[in-house]
C-alpha cells in the first residue's frame, strides 16, 4: 500500500471545495452532497489523501445529481497522509483498514437511523480495501465498487456477500491486472451475487480521483470509470 504509485499526483486539499456541506455523521466529519430526503445513499471512501480532495468532492456532487445522498467521511480524523509530515509505515499503521471498516459501519448505521433504506459504497486505493471488507457484510451495504485498490486477496473476495464491481488500471504495481483478473474469476464463481470487473487501458493507479484535469484522455478515462460506478449503483441501490 505504500508504493510510489499510491503517493503519485497528490491533490491540493481544499476544505471549501464542492457544492455540498459538512456534517457530522456517525461521529465523523463528513462532506455531504445531495438531498437529505433521499432514501438512497452512496458512501465514498477516499484514498490516503482524504475527504478534502477537490476531485473526489466533485465526483460526490456528480453522483448526488443522480438522486443520491452522498457521504464522504473523514476516516483519518483530520490527518490525511502528508509525506512531508508523516512516516509512511507509521501513518498506515495508525490508519488501518480494519479501523476504517469499523468506522464505516458506524456511518452506515447512522444513515439508516435517519431513514436511508439502501446504501452503496465505493472506495479508492485505501478506501477500496475498506470497501472490500464492508462487502463481507450484506446487512451493512447493498452494493460495492472497488477502484484501483491496495493488495486485496482472493480470500477477501471469497467472503464478499453483495454485488461487487472492480475497476482496475492497466499500469498498477499495487493492484496489477493479473490480480484483478484473478479476483474477477473468484467473483464469477460466486453465483449468488452479481459482479463486474474492468481493466482500463493506458491508465495508472489512482486515475479516477487524481487525474490531470488538463489532460483530455485522462479526464475521459476517469469519467468512464465514474459512469461505470454510477451505473452499478443505479442497478442495485434502489
Number of C-alpha atoms within 10 A of each C-alpha: 19 14 11 10 15 22 18 13 13 17 17 10 15 12 12 14 16 20 13 19 13 15 15 13 20 17 13 19 19 21 27 25 25 22 16 15 12 16 19 23 29 27 25 26 28 27 28 24 19 23 27 24 22 19 20 24 28 17 18 26 22 18 23 22 14 11 16 28 25 31 31 26 28 23 25 21 11 12 14 20 20 14 11 7 8 13 11 16 11 9 19 16 9 11 19 15 19 13 14 21 20 14 18 23 17 16 22 25 15 15 22 17 10 12 13 18 16 20 25 29 30 26 22 27 25 28 27 29 29 29 32 27 20 26 27 17 15 13 10 20 26 23 28 31 27 28 31 31 30 25 17 19 14 16 10 15 21 14 15 21 21 23 23 27 23 25 23 29 25 19 17 18 17 21 21 20 21 11 16 25 16 14 21 20 15 16 25 15 12 15 8 11 14 15 22 15 19 18 19 18 12 12 19 21 27 24 24 26 26 21 22 13 12 8 9 11 14 19 18 14 18 22 16 14 20 19 14 18 21 18 12 20 27 14 10 16 21 14
